Amino acid sequence: TDVEKKFGISVETCVGLKELVVYPLPGLEGLPEAVVGLSDFGQGRQLAVDLSRLREAGSRKRSTRPRKERTEDRAKVLVVDDSETTRTILVDVLRRAGFQVVEARDGVEALERLDEEQFKLVVSDLEMPNMDGLEFLEKMRDASSPHASLPFLLFTSRDDTRSFQKAYLLGADRCLSKAAFQEADFLDLVEELL
């Protein structure tokens, strides 16, 4: 039977505005379509809600058809990011596209993973503790590194030309701003790099 779920939101006071990087949700079932993404701004994961969609959602029904996962495993991808939210989203997107995925929280952990397993691609954040994405990339691209030719996609909340230029100079194959993240475009970039 179809049970209609009701939901509501009440805001007593708006204490201010804050700029957030919002990541699209990876096809989760049962959420109102007004929930447009997920953000992580220091107080844990937060759902981002589009208030105009929330107003309209009462009269429309959202399709809850599950996405089909690919059954064949393709290339193994290393995802490096200190944000659990970002890792969760990227891992889900890549796995649904049929990739095997291994996670690391920073450049130090990523170098350990590279020594333990064979990968076809690295997707890395820029700003991380212990070893940031540029230092990690520099170590990967060192002439003595067995990983010097491994494709590298920098995925960062920084959206400035200077950071991208520095990454390209160090050997990044592509750079993508988290603010510009669209699942299909991201997967196209991954395919292009493999």
Sequence and secondary structure as in RCSB ss.txt:
>XXXX:A:sequence
TDVEKKFGISVETCVGLKELVVYPLPGLEGLPEAVVGLSDFGQGRQLAVDLSRLREAGSRKRSTRPRKERTEDRA
KVLVVDDSETTRTILVDVLRRAGFQVVEARDGVEALERLDEEQFKLVVSDLEMPNMDGLEFLEKMRDASSPHASL
PFLLFTSRDDTRSFQKAYLLGADRCLSKAAFQEADFLDLVEELL
>XXXX:A:secstr
           S          B   S TT  TTEEEEEESSSSEEEEE HHHHHHHTTS           S   
EEEEE S HHHHHHHHHHHHHTT EEEEESSHHHHHHHHHHS  SEEEE SS SSS HHHHHHHHHSTT TTTTS
 EEEEES   HHHHHHHHHHT SEEEEGGG  HHHHHHHHHHH 
